[in-house]
Amino acid sequence: MSNTSLSSIEAQSQLIDKLFDALSAIPPLLHCRKCGTELLHANATFFTLAGKEWTLPLPHCPQCEFNEEATK
C-alpha cells in the first residue's frame, strides 16, 4: 500500500510541475477582462516539497477593486 501512496504522490507532484510550467509560459494579462483598465501585477512565488519554485505575476485590477469597495 505504501508503494501505491508513493506513486500517487509522485504523480501529483508531476502534475503540479506541469501546471506551474504551463502557467509560467503564459504571458501576463495586460488589461482587465471586465473593465479594460491596465492591470497591476504582484509576483507570487510557489514552492513544492521537492524544492522547485515558480514566480508568477498575479494580475490585479485597481479599478474593479475600487468599484467593489465603493459598493460595500
mmCIF file of the N, C-alpha and C atoms, coordinates in Angstrom:
data_MODEL
# 
_entry.id   MODEL 
# 
loop_
_atom_site.group_PDB 
_atom_site.id 
_atom_site.type_symbol 
_atom_site.label_atom_id 
_atom_site.label_alt_id 
_atom_site.label_comp_id 
_atom_site.label_asym_id 
_atom_site.label_entity_id 
_atom_site.label_seq_id 
_atom_site.pdbx_PDB_ins_code 
_atom_site.Cartn_x 
_atom_site.Cartn_y 
_atom_site.Cartn_z 
_atom_site.occupancy 
_atom_site.B_iso_or_equiv 
_atom_site.pdbx_formal_charge 
_atom_site.auth_seq_id 
_atom_site.auth_comp_id 
_atom_site.auth_asym_id 
_atom_site.auth_atom_id 
_atom_site.pdbx_PDB_model_num 
ATOM 1   N N  . MET A 1 1  ? 0.825   -1.201 0.000   1.00 0.00 ? 1  MET A N  1 
ATOM 2   C CA . MET A 1 1  ? 0.000   0.000  0.000   1.00 0.00 ? 1  MET A CA 1 
ATOM 3   C C  . MET A 1 1  ? 0.865   1.258  0.000   1.00 0.00 ? 1  MET A C  1 
ATOM 4   N N  . SER A 1 2  ? 2.008   1.225  0.671   1.00 0.00 ? 2  SER A N  1 
ATOM 5   C CA . SER A 1 2  ? 2.854   2.411  0.684   1.00 0.00 ? 2  SER A CA 1 
ATOM 6   C C  . SER A 1 2  ? 3.408   2.710  -0.699  1.00 0.00 ? 2  SER A C  1 
ATOM 7   N N  . ASN A 1 3  ? 3.628   1.695  -1.541  1.00 0.00 ? 3  ASN A N  1 
ATOM 8   C CA . ASN A 1 3  ? 4.080   1.930  -2.915  1.00 0.00 ? 3  ASN A CA 1 
ATOM 9   C C  . ASN A 1 3  ? 3.022   2.681  -3.707  1.00 0.00 ? 3  ASN A C  1 
ATOM 10  N N  . THR A 1 4  ? 1.750   2.310  -3.511  1.00 0.00 ? 4  THR A N  1 
ATOM 11  C CA . THR A 1 4  ? 0.661   2.998  -4.197  1.00 0.00 ? 4  THR A CA 1 
ATOM 12  C C  . THR A 1 4  ? 0.608   4.458  -3.751  1.00 0.00 ? 4  THR A C  1 
ATOM 13  N N  . SER A 1 5  ? 0.765   4.690  -2.460  1.00 0.00 ? 5  SER A N  1 
ATOM 14  C CA . SER A 1 5  ? 0.728   6.050  -1.944  1.00 0.00 ? 5  SER A CA 1 
ATOM 15  C C  . SER A 1 5  ? 1.900   6.851  -2.482  1.00 0.00 ? 5  SER A C  1 
ATOM 16  N N  . LEU A 1 6  ? 3.082   6.231  -2.541  1.00 0.00 ? 6  LEU A N  1 
ATOM 17  C CA . LEU A 1 6  ? 4.261   6.918  -3.038  1.00 0.00 ? 6  LEU A CA 1 
ATOM 18  C C  . LEU A 1 6  ? 4.103   7.248  -4.522  1.00 0.00 ? 6  LEU A C  1 
ATOM 19  N N  . SER A 1 7  ? 3.607   6.306  -5.308  1.00 0.00 ? 7  SER A N  1 
ATOM 20  C CA . SER A 1 7  ? 3.424   6.582  -6.731  1.00 0.00 ? 7  SER A CA 1 
ATOM 21  C C  . SER A 1 7  ? 2.346   7.639  -6.954  1.00 0.00 ? 7  SER A C  1 
ATOM 22  N N  . SER A 1 8  ? 1.340   7.654  -6.091  1.00 0.00 ? 8  SER A N  1 
ATOM 23  C CA . SER A 1 8  ? 0.291   8.671  -6.188  1.00 0.00 ? 8  SER A CA 1 
ATOM 24  C C  . SER A 1 8  ? 0.863   10.056 -5.894  1.00 0.00 ? 8  SER A C  1 
ATOM 25  N N  . ILE A 1 9  ? 1.710   10.141 -4.894  1.00 0.00 ? 9  ILE A N  1 
ATOM 26  C CA . ILE A 1 9  ? 2.339   11.415 -4.547  1.00 0.00 ? 9  ILE A CA 1 
ATOM 27  C C  . ILE A 1 9  ? 3.244   11.884 -5.679  1.00 0.00 ? 9  ILE A C  1 
ATOM 28  N N  . GLU A 1 10 ? 3.997   10.956 -6.258  1.00 0.00 ? 10 GLU A N  1 
ATOM 29  C CA . GLU A 1 10 ? 4.879   11.308 -7.376  1.00 0.00 ? 10 GLU A CA 1 
ATOM 30  C C  . GLU A 1 10 ? 4.066   11.791 -8.577  1.00 0.00 ? 10 GLU A C  1 
ATOM 31  N N  . ALA A 1 11 ? 2.942   11.135 -8.851  1.00 0.00 ? 11 ALA A N  1 
ATOM 32  C CA . ALA A 1 11 ? 2.082   11.545 -9.965  1.00 0.00 ? 11 ALA A CA 1 
ATOM 33  C C  . ALA A 1 11 ? 1.518   12.939 -9.715  1.00 0.00 ? 11 ALA A C  1 
ATOM 34  N N  . GLN A 1 12 ? 1.088   13.191 -8.487  1.00 0.00 ? 12 GLN A N  1 
ATOM 35  C CA . GLN A 1 12 ? 0.554   14.520 -8.159  1.00 0.00 ? 12 GLN A CA 1 
ATOM 36  C C  . GLN A 1 12 ? 1.642   15.575 -8.281  1.00 0.00 ? 12 GLN A C  1 
ATOM 37  N N  . SER A 1 13 ? 2.848   15.238 -7.854  1.00 0.00 ? 13 SER A N  1 
ATOM 38  C CA . SER A 1 13 ? 3.969   16.171 -7.948  1.00 0.00 ? 13 SER A CA 1 
ATOM 39  C C  . SER A 1 13 ? 4.269   16.509 -9.403  1.00 0.00 ? 13 SER A C  1 
ATOM 40  N N  . GLN A 1 14 ? 4.219   15.521 -10.278 1.00 0.00 ? 14 GLN A N  1 
ATOM 41  C CA . GLN A 1 14 ? 4.452   15.762 -11.701 1.00 0.00 ? 14 GLN A CA 1 
ATOM 42  C C  . GLN A 1 14 ? 3.358   16.642 -12.300 1.00 0.00 ? 14 GLN A C  1 
ATOM 43  N N  . LEU A 1 15 ? 2.117   16.428 -11.866 1.00 0.00 ? 15 LEU A N  1 
ATOM 44  C CA . LEU A 1 15 ? 1.018   17.264 -12.350 1.00 0.00 ? 15 LEU A CA 1 
ATOM 45  C C  . LEU A 1 15 ? 1.184   18.712 -11.899 1.00 0.00 ? 15 LEU A C  1 
ATOM 46  N N  . ILE A 1 16 ? 1.617   18.886 -10.667 1.00 0.00 ? 16 ILE A N  1 
ATOM 47  C CA . ILE A 1 16 ? 1.850   20.244 -10.157 1.00 0.00 ? 16 ILE A CA 1 
ATOM 48  C C  . ILE A 1 16 ? 2.971   20.912 -10.946 1.00 0.00 ? 16 ILE A C  1 
ATOM 49  N N  . ASP A 1 17 ? 4.040   20.170 -11.214 1.00 0.00 ? 17 ASP A N  1 
ATOM 50  C CA . ASP A 1 17 ? 5.140   20.707 -12.018 1.00 0.00 ? 17 ASP A CA 1 
ATOM 51  C C  . ASP A 1 17 ? 4.642   21.130 -13.400 1.00 0.00 ? 17 ASP A C  1 
ATOM 52  N N  . LYS A 1 18 ? 3.850   20.291 -14.030 1.00 0.00 ? 18 LYS A N  1 
ATOM 53  C CA . LYS A 1 18 ? 3.321   20.611 -15.364 1.00 0.00 ? 18 LYS A CA 1 
ATOM 54  C C  . LYS A 1 18 ? 2.425   21.837 -15.316 1.00 0.00 ? 18 LYS A C  1 
ATOM 55  N N  . LEU A 1 19 ? 1.590   21.937 -14.278 1.00 0.00 ? 19 LEU A N  1 
ATOM 56  C CA . LEU A 1 19 ? 0.700   23.090 -14.130 1.00 0.00 ? 19 LEU A CA 1 
ATOM 57  C C  . LEU A 1 19 ? 1.493   24.377 -14.037 1.00 0.00 ? 19 LEU A C  1 
ATOM 58  N N  . PHE A 1 20 ? 2.472   24.432 -13.130 1.00 0.00 ? 20 PHE A N  1 
ATOM 59  C CA . PHE A 1 20 ? 3.221   25.675 -12.942 1.00 0.00 ? 20 PHE A CA 1 
ATOM 60  C C  . PHE A 1 20 ? 4.141   25.965 -14.117 1.00 0.00 ? 20 PHE A C  1 
ATOM 61  N N  . ASP A 1 21 ? 4.648   24.928 -14.795 1.00 0.00 ? 21 ASP A N  1 
ATOM 62  C CA . ASP A 1 21 ? 5.422   25.155 -16.017 1.00 0.00 ? 21 ASP A CA 1 
ATOM 63  C C  . ASP A 1 21 ? 4.532   25.799 -17.087 1.00 0.00 ? 21 ASP A C  1 
ATOM 64  N N  . ALA A 1 22 ? 3.303   25.295 -17.214 1.00 0.00 ? 22 ALA A N  1 
ATOM 65  C CA . ALA A 1 22 ? 2.366   25.847 -18.200 1.00 0.00 ? 22 ALA A CA 1 
ATOM 66  C C  . ALA A 1 22 ? 1.968   27.281 -17.834 1.00 0.00 ? 22 ALA A C  1 
ATOM 67  N N  . LEU A 1 23 ? 1.686   27.525 -16.564 1.00 0.00 ? 23 LEU A N  1 
ATOM 68  C CA . LEU A 1 23 ? 1.310   28.875 -16.133 1.00 0.00 ? 23 LEU A CA 1 
ATOM 69  C C  . LEU A 1 23 ? 2.462   29.858 -16.340 1.00 0.00 ? 23 LEU A C  1 
ATOM 70  N N  . SER A 1 24 ? 3.692   29.383 -16.164 1.00 0.00 ? 24 SER A N  1 
ATOM 71  C CA . SER A 1 24 ? 4.863   30.242 -16.343 1.00 0.00 ? 24 SER A CA 1 
ATOM 72  C C  . SER A 1 24 ? 5.057   30.633 -17.805 1.00 0.00 ? 24 SER A C  1 
ATOM 73  N N  . ALA A 1 25 ? 4.577   29.815 -18.711 1.00 0.00 ? 25 ALA A N  1 
ATOM 74  C CA . ALA A 1 25 ? 4.755   30.073 -20.143 1.00 0.00 ? 25 ALA A CA 1 
ATOM 75  C C  . ALA A 1 25 ? 3.716   31.045 -20.709 1.00 0.00 ? 25 ALA A C  1 
ATOM 76  N N  . ILE A 1 26 ? 2.642   31.263 -19.978 1.00 0.00 ? 26 ILE A N  1 
ATOM 77  C CA . ILE A 1 26 ? 1.574   32.150 -20.448 1.00 0.00 ? 26 ILE A CA 1 
ATOM 78  C C  . ILE A 1 26 ? 1.982   33.605 -20.205 1.00 0.00 ? 26 ILE A C  1 
ATOM 79  N N  . PRO A 1 27 ? 1.907   34.454 -21.220 1.00 0.00 ? 27 PRO A N  1 
ATOM 80  C CA . PRO A 1 27 ? 2.224   35.872 -20.982 1.00 0.00 ? 27 PRO A CA 1 
ATOM 81  C C  . PRO A 1 27 ? 1.191   36.498 -20.037 1.00 0.00 ? 27 PRO A C  1 
ATOM 82  N N  . PRO A 1 28 ? 1.625   37.399 -19.195 1.00 0.00 ? 28 PRO A N  1 
ATOM 83  C CA . PRO A 1 28 ? 0.685   38.009 -18.246 1.00 0.00 ? 28 PRO A CA 1 
ATOM 84  C C  . PRO A 1 28 ? -0.369  38.853 -18.955 1.00 0.00 ? 28 PRO A C  1 
ATOM 85  N N  . LEU A 1 29 ? -1.563  38.886 -18.370 1.00 0.00 ? 29 LEU A N  1 
ATOM 86  C CA . LEU A 1 29 ? -2.614  39.760 -18.877 1.00 0.00 ? 29 LEU A CA 1 
ATOM 87  C C  . LEU A 1 29 ? -2.199  41.212 -18.670 1.00 0.00 ? 29 LEU A C  1 
ATOM 88  N N  . LEU A 1 30 ? -2.498  42.045 -19.636 1.00 0.00 ? 30 LEU A N  1 
ATOM 89  C CA . LEU A 1 30 ? -2.131  43.455 -19.533 1.00 0.00 ? 30 LEU A CA 1 
ATOM 90  C C  . LEU A 1 30 ? -3.306  44.343 -19.151 1.00 0.00 ? 30 LEU A C  1 
ATOM 91  N N  . HIS A 1 31 ? -4.524  43.914 -19.549 1.00 0.00 ? 31 HIS A N  1 
ATOM 92  C CA . HIS A 1 31 ? -5.715  44.725 -19.278 1.00 0.00 ? 31 HIS A CA 1 
ATOM 93  C C  . HIS A 1 31 ? -6.796  43.850 -18.654 1.00 0.00 ? 31 HIS A C  1 
ATOM 94  N N  . CYS A 1 32 ? -7.592  44.442 -17.791 1.00 0.00 ? 32 CYS A N  1 
ATOM 95  C CA . CYS A 1 32 ? -8.679  43.750 -17.114 1.00 0.00 ? 32 CYS A CA 1 
ATOM 96  C C  . CYS A 1 32 ? -9.709  43.265 -18.136 1.00 0.00 ? 32 CYS A C  1 
ATOM 97  N N  . ARG A 1 33 ? -10.103 42.021 -18.019 1.00 0.00 ? 33 ARG A N  1 
ATOM 98  C CA . ARG A 1 33 ? -11.113 41.464 -18.924 1.00 0.00 ? 33 ARG A CA 1 
ATOM 99  C C  . ARG A 1 33 ? -12.496 42.060 -18.660 1.00 0.00 ? 33 ARG A C  1 
ATOM 100 N N  . LYS A 1 34 ? -12.689 42.587 -17.463 1.00 0.00 ? 34 LYS A N  1 
ATOM 101 C CA . LYS A 1 34 ? -14.003 43.113 -17.094 1.00 0.00 ? 34 LYS A CA 1 
ATOM 102 C C  . LYS A 1 34 ? -14.169 44.578 -17.508 1.00 0.00 ? 34 LYS A C  1 
ATOM 103 N N  . CYS A 1 35 ? -13.145 45.404 -17.229 1.00 0.00 ? 35 CYS A N  1 
ATOM 104 C CA . CYS A 1 35 ? -13.317 46.839 -17.470 1.00 0.00 ? 35 CYS A CA 1 
ATOM 105 C C  . CYS A 1 35 ? -12.285 47.440 -18.419 1.00 0.00 ? 35 CYS A C  1 
ATOM 106 N N  . GLY A 1 36 ? -11.235 46.719 -18.759 1.00 0.00 ? 36 GLY A N  1 
ATOM 107 C CA . GLY A 1 36 ? -10.234 47.215 -19.693 1.00 0.00 ? 36 GLY A CA 1 
ATOM 108 C C  . GLY A 1 36 ? -9.108  48.028 -19.089 1.00 0.00 ? 36 GLY A C  1 
ATOM 109 N N  . THR A 1 37 ? -9.154  48.257 -17.781 1.00 0.00 ? 37 THR A N  1 
ATOM 110 C CA . THR A 1 37 ? -8.104  49.019 -17.111 1.00 0.00 ? 37 THR A CA 1 
ATOM 111 C C  . THR A 1 37 ? -6.787  48.248 -17.151 1.00 0.00 ? 37 THR A C  1 
ATOM 112 N N  . GLU A 1 38 ? -5.682  48.991 -17.231 1.00 0.00 ? 38 GLU A N  1 
ATOM 113 C CA . GLU A 1 38 ? -4.371  48.346 -17.186 1.00 0.00 ? 38 GLU A CA 1 
ATOM 114 C C  . GLU A 1 38 ? -4.181  47.673 -15.827 1.00 0.00 ? 38 GLU A C  1 
ATOM 115 N N  . LEU A 1 39 ? -3.744  46.419 -15.860 1.00 0.00 ? 39 LEU A N  1 
ATOM 116 C CA . LEU A 1 39 ? -3.597  45.634 -14.640 1.00 0.00 ? 39 LEU A CA 1 
ATOM 117 C C  . LEU A 1 39 ? -2.267  45.906 -13.946 1.00 0.00 ? 39 LEU A C  1 
ATOM 118 N N  . LEU A 1 40 ? -2.288  45.819 -12.644 1.00 0.00 ? 40 LEU A N  1 
ATOM 119 C CA . LEU A 1 40 ? -1.076  45.804 -11.842 1.00 0.00 ? 40 LEU A CA 1 
ATOM 120 C C  . LEU A 1 40 ? -0.743  44.332 -11.594 1.00 0.00 ? 40 LEU A C  1 
ATOM 121 N N  . HIS A 1 41 ? 0.533   44.040 -11.360 1.00 0.00 ? 41 HIS A N  1 
ATOM 122 C CA . HIS A 1 41 ? 0.930   42.658 -11.108 1.00 0.00 ? 41 HIS A CA 1 
ATOM 123 C C  . HIS A 1 41 ? 1.764   42.576 -9.835  1.00 0.00 ? 41 HIS A C  1 
ATOM 124 N N  . ALA A 1 42 ? 1.474   41.583 -9.041  1.00 0.00 ? 42 ALA A N  1 
ATOM 125 C CA . ALA A 1 42 ? 2.274   41.270 -7.857  1.00 0.00 ? 42 ALA A CA 1 
ATOM 126 C C  . ALA A 1 42 ? 2.885   39.894 -8.089  1.00 0.00 ? 42 ALA A C  1 
ATOM 127 N N  . ASN A 1 43 ? 4.181   39.780 -7.878  1.00 0.00 ? 43 ASN A N  1 
ATOM 128 C CA . ASN A 1 43 ? 4.818   38.484 -8.049  1.00 0.00 ? 43 ASN A CA 1 
ATOM 129 C C  . ASN A 1 43 ? 4.517   37.586 -6.857  1.00 0.00 ? 43 ASN A C  1 
ATOM 130 N N  . ALA A 1 44 ? 4.131   36.363 -7.163  1.00 0.00 ? 44 ALA A N  1 
ATOM 131 C CA . ALA A 1 44 ? 3.868   35.365 -6.126  1.00 0.00 ? 44 ALA A CA 1 
ATOM 132 C C  . ALA A 1 44 ? 4.761   34.161 -6.406  1.00 0.00 ? 44 ALA A C  1 
ATOM 133 N N  . THR A 1 45 ? 5.444   33.692 -5.379  1.00 0.00 ? 45 THR A N  1 
ATOM 134 C CA . THR A 1 45 ? 6.333   32.555 -5.537  1.00 0.00 ? 45 THR A CA 1 
ATOM 135 C C  . THR A 1 45 ? 5.700   31.331 -4.904  1.00 0.00 ? 45 THR A C  1 
ATOM 136 N N  . PHE A 1 46 ? 5.710   30.241 -5.657  1.00 0.00 ? 46 PHE A N  1 
ATOM 137 C CA . PHE A 1 46 ? 5.136   28.968 -5.220  1.00 0.00 ? 46 PHE A CA 1 
ATOM 138 C C  . PHE A 1 46 ? 6.261   27.949 -5.107  1.00 0.00 ? 46 PHE A C  1 
ATOM 139 N N  . PHE A 1 47 ? 6.239   27.147 -4.048  1.00 0.00 ? 47 PHE A N  1 
ATOM 140 C CA . PHE A 1 47 ? 7.263   26.149 -3.783  1.00 0.00 ? 47 PHE A CA 1 
ATOM 141 C C  . PHE A 1 47 ? 6.636   24.764 -3.689  1.00 0.00 ? 47 PHE A C  1 
ATOM 142 N N  . THR A 1 48 ? 7.419   23.754 -4.070  1.00 0.00 ? 48 THR A N  1 
ATOM 143 C CA . THR A 1 48 ? 6.990   22.374 -3.847  1.00 0.00 ? 48 THR A CA 1 
ATOM 144 C C  . THR A 1 48 ? 7.886   21.768 -2.772  1.00 0.00 ? 48 THR A C  1 
ATOM 145 N N  . LEU A 1 49 ? 7.443   20.665 -2.219  1.00 0.00 ? 49 LEU A N  1 
ATOM 146 C CA . LEU A 1 49 ? 8.255   19.974 -1.225  1.00 0.00 ? 49 LEU A CA 1 
ATOM 147 C C  . LEU A 1 49 ? 9.547   19.446 -1.836  1.00 0.00 ? 49 LEU A C  1 
ATOM 148 N N  . ALA A 1 50 ? 9.558   19.238 -3.145  1.00 0.00 ? 50 ALA A N  1 
ATOM 149 C CA . ALA A 1 50 ? 10.750  18.755 -3.840  1.00 0.00 ? 50 ALA A CA 1 
ATOM 150 C C  . ALA A 1 50 ? 11.781  19.865 -4.043  1.00 0.00 ? 50 ALA A C  1 
ATOM 151 N N  . GLY A 1 51 ? 11.450  21.085 -3.662  1.00 0.00 ? 51 GLY A N  1 
ATOM 152 C CA . GLY A 1 51 ? 12.391  22.187 -3.759  1.00 0.00 ? 51 GLY A CA 1 
ATOM 153 C C  . GLY A 1 51 ? 12.293  23.010 -5.030  1.00 0.00 ? 51 GLY A C  1 
ATOM 154 N N  . LYS A 1 52 ? 11.320  22.727 -5.876  1.00 0.00 ? 52 LYS A N  1 
ATOM 155 C CA . LYS A 1 52 ? 11.144  23.534 -7.078  1.00 0.00 ? 52 LYS A CA 1 
ATOM 156 C C  . LYS A 1 52 ? 10.358  24.789 -6.723  1.00 0.00 ? 52 LYS A C  1 
ATOM 157 N N  . GLU A 1 53 ? 10.595  25.830 -7.494  1.00 0.00 ? 53 GLU A N  1 
ATOM 158 C CA . GLU A 1 53 ? 9.846   27.068 -7.257  1.00 0.00 ? 53 GLU A CA 1 
ATOM 159 C C  . GLU A 1 53 ? 9.541   27.771 -8.559  1.00 0.00 ? 53 GLU A C  1 
ATOM 160 N N  . TRP A 1 54 ? 8.433   28.484 -8.541  1.00 0.00 ? 54 TRP A N  1 
ATOM 161 C CA . TRP A 1 54 ? 7.980   29.272 -9.685  1.00 0.00 ? 54 TRP A CA 1 
ATOM 162 C C  . TRP A 1 54 ? 7.539   30.620 -9.150  1.00 0.00 ? 54 TRP A C  1 
ATOM 163 N N  . THR A 1 55 ? 7.861   31.672 -9.879  1.00 0.00 ? 55 THR A N  1 
ATOM 164 C CA . THR A 1 55 ? 7.365   33.007 -9.545  1.00 0.00 ? 55 THR A CA 1 
ATOM 165 C C  . THR A 1 55 ? 6.456   33.441 -10.693 1.00 0.00 ? 55 THR A C  1 
ATOM 166 N N  . LEU A 1 56 ? 5.218   33.719 -10.353 1.00 0.00 ? 56 LEU A N  1 
ATOM 167 C CA . LEU A 1 56 ? 4.212   34.081 -11.348 1.00 0.00 ? 56 LEU A CA 1 
ATOM 168 C C  . LEU A 1 56 ? 3.634   35.456 -11.028 1.00 0.00 ? 56 LEU A C  1 
ATOM 169 N N  . PRO A 1 57 ? 3.344   36.252 -12.067 1.00 0.00 ? 57 PRO A N  1 
ATOM 170 C CA . PRO A 1 57 ? 2.697   37.543 -11.836 1.00 0.00 ? 57 PRO A CA 1 
ATOM 171 C C  . PRO A 1 57 ? 1.189   37.340 -11.628 1.00 0.00 ? 57 PRO A C  1 
ATOM 172 N N  . LEU A 1 58 ? 0.686   37.824 -10.522 1.00 0.00 ? 58 LEU A N  1 
ATOM 173 C CA . LEU A 1 58 ? -0.747  37.740 -10.252 1.00 0.00 ? 58 LEU A CA 1 
ATOM 174 C C  . LEU A 1 58 ? -1.381  39.079 -10.615 1.00 0.00 ? 58 LEU A C  1 
ATOM 175 N N  . PRO A 1 59 ? -2.315  39.069 -11.564 1.00 0.00 ? 59 PRO A N  1 
ATOM 176 C CA . PRO A 1 59 ? -2.919  40.328 -12.008 1.00 0.00 ? 59 PRO A CA 1 
ATOM 177 C C  . PRO A 1 59 ? -3.909  40.874 -10.981 1.00 0.00 ? 59 PRO A C  1 
ATOM 178 N N  . HIS A 1 60 ? -3.989  42.179 -10.973 1.00 0.00 ? 60 HIS A N  1 
ATOM 179 C CA . HIS A 1 60 ? -4.872  42.868 -10.031 1.00 0.00 ? 60 HIS A CA 1 
ATOM 180 C C  . HIS A 1 60 ? -5.402  44.121 -10.724 1.00 0.00 ? 60 HIS A C  1 
ATOM 181 N N  . CYS A 1 61 ? -6.716  44.280 -10.711 1.00 0.00 ? 61 CYS A N  1 
ATOM 182 C CA . CYS A 1 61 ? -7.314  45.455 -11.332 1.00 0.00 ? 61 CYS A CA 1 
ATOM 183 C C  . CYS A 1 61 ? -7.675  46.479 -10.251 1.00 0.00 ? 61 CYS A C  1 
ATOM 184 N N  . PRO A 1 62 ? -6.983  47.614 -10.229 1.00 0.00 ? 62 PRO A N  1 
ATOM 185 C CA . PRO A 1 62 ? -7.288  48.620 -9.207  1.00 0.00 ? 62 PRO A CA 1 
ATOM 186 C C  . PRO A 1 62 ? -8.672  49.241 -9.393  1.00 0.00 ? 62 PRO A C  1 
ATOM 187 N N  . GLN A 1 63 ? -9.146  49.341 -10.643 1.00 0.00 ? 63 GLN A N  1 
ATOM 188 C CA . GLN A 1 63 ? -10.453 49.949 -10.896 1.00 0.00 ? 63 GLN A CA 1 
ATOM 189 C C  . GLN A 1 63 ? -11.578 49.057 -10.390 1.00 0.00 ? 63 GLN A C  1 
ATOM 190 N N  . CYS A 1 64 ? -11.517 47.778 -10.706 1.00 0.00 ? 64 CYS A N  1 
ATOM 191 C CA . CYS A 1 64 ? -12.570 46.855 -10.255 1.00 0.00 ? 64 CYS A CA 1 
ATOM 192 C C  . CYS A 1 64 ? -12.576 46.745 -8.725  1.00 0.00 ? 64 CYS A C  1 
ATOM 193 N N  . GLU A 1 65 ? -11.390 46.734 -8.128  1.00 0.00 ? 65 GLU A N  1 
ATOM 194 C CA . GLU A 1 65 ? -11.336 46.667 -6.665  1.00 0.00 ? 65 GLU A CA 1 
ATOM 195 C C  . GLU A 1 65 ? -11.936 47.928 -6.060  1.00 0.00 ? 65 GLU A C  1 
ATOM 196 N N  . PHE A 1 66 ? -11.622 49.076 -6.648  1.00 0.00 ? 66 PHE A N  1 
ATOM 197 C CA . PHE A 1 66 ? -12.200 50.335 -6.158  1.00 0.00 ? 66 PHE A CA 1 
ATOM 198 C C  . PHE A 1 66 ? -13.705 50.308 -6.265  1.00 0.00 ? 66 PHE A C  1 
ATOM 199 N N  . ASN A 1 67 ? -14.230 49.818 -7.393  1.00 0.00 ? 67 ASN A N  1 
ATOM 200 C CA . ASN A 1 67 ? -15.681 49.746 -7.597  1.00 0.00 ? 67 ASN A CA 1 
ATOM 201 C C  . ASN A 1 67 ? -16.327 48.792 -6.603  1.00 0.00 ? 67 ASN A C  1 
ATOM 202 N N  . GLU A 1 68 ? -15.686 47.666 -6.323  1.00 0.00 ? 68 GLU A N  1 
ATOM 203 C CA . GLU A 1 68 ? -16.223 46.704 -5.359  1.00 0.00 ? 68 GLU A CA 1 
ATOM 204 C C  . GLU A 1 68 ? -16.252 47.295 -3.963  1.00 0.00 ? 68 GLU A C  1 
ATOM 205 N N  . GLU A 1 69 ? -15.194 48.012 -3.597  1.00 0.00 ? 69 GLU A N  1 
ATOM 206 C CA . GLU A 1 69 ? -15.133 48.639 -2.270  1.00 0.00 ? 69 GLU A CA 1 
ATOM 207 C C  . GLU A 1 69 ? -16.190 49.735 -2.150  1.00 0.00 ? 69 GLU A C  1 
ATOM 208 N N  . ALA A 1 70 ? -16.412 50.457 -3.225  1.00 0.00 ? 70 ALA A N  1 
ATOM 209 C CA . ALA A 1 70 ? -17.366 51.575 -3.194  1.00 0.00 ? 70 ALA A CA 1 
ATOM 210 C C  . ALA A 1 70 ? -18.808 51.079 -3.047  1.00 0.00 ? 70 ALA A C  1 
ATOM 211 N N  . THR A 1 71 ? -19.100 49.882 -3.504  1.00 0.00 ? 71 THR A N  1 
ATOM 212 C CA . THR A 1 71 ? -20.463 49.369 -3.422  1.00 0.00 ? 71 THR A CA 1 
ATOM 213 C C  . THR A 1 71 ? -20.749 48.663 -2.100  1.00 0.00 ? 71 THR A C  1 
ATOM 214 N N  . LYS A 1 72 ? -19.743 48.511 -1.264  1.00 0.00 ? 72 LYS A N  1 
ATOM 215 C CA . LYS A 1 72 ? -19.964 47.839 0.043   1.00 0.00 ? 72 LYS A CA 1 
ATOM 216 C C  . LYS A 1 72 ? -20.602 48.771 1.034   1.00 0.00 ? 72 LYS A C  1 
# 
